[in-house]
Amino acid sequence: MDPAKGKGSFCGSLLTLGFSIFSIWLIFHKSKKPVCSIQTFRVEKTAGSSGGNANISFDLKLDNEDWSRGIYYDALNITLFANRTLPVGSCSFPGFYQGHGKATNRRATVVTGVSGLPNGVFRLDLATAVRYKMTYGWKTSKRGLVVGADVEVDDSGEKVNKKAIRLSSSAPEPSCYRTRFGIFAPLIFVSLIHAIV
């Protein structure tokens, strides 16, 4: 056997193995949920409003921290609450695509039925669904994303916490991908070794 040919075959086998392992990792790698956070939040009285209604203005940031997958968002449905539980307004943003490692801001001003410039605790809830675009172009099925956060507001209508407030969900994180990979990874690895040897 020609040593040069044997060496080339061995290198090719290693490359095939490395590419296969990388492909398997991409398939079973758990997608990161987008990080949603409230950058700014302000409650202010509507100018000239006889009823004394107030506007709520906010800046919502969505971060895709997964550097291997893009995200397709359905419409972003926002609901605002006073005293955490009293619905006072809502709005919606059209769905969009977000590339991997990208950040997107959505800003709005919602006219509410809240009078004056109340202080206390408000709440912002976000409901949407997302699909992930994999490296080779195929897309996952839709997955619901329902998150929210409380926002404390002072007498001037500004949020007390000057830092971004991260939206969170009480739902448990699914572990099906890790479990599935843990079961089948050794078998797949052995099969690949056997195929190239």
Secondary structure, DSSP 8 states (H G I E B T S, - for coil): --HHHHHHHHHHHHHHHHHHHHHHHHHHS-----EEEEEEEEEEE-TT-TT-EEEEEEEEEEE---TT-EEEE--EEEEEEETTTEEEEEEEE--EEE-TT-EEEEEEEEEEEEES---EEEEEEEEEEEEEE-TTS-B---EEEEEEEEEEE-TTSBBS--S-EE-B--S----HHHHHHHHHHHHHHHHHHHHH-
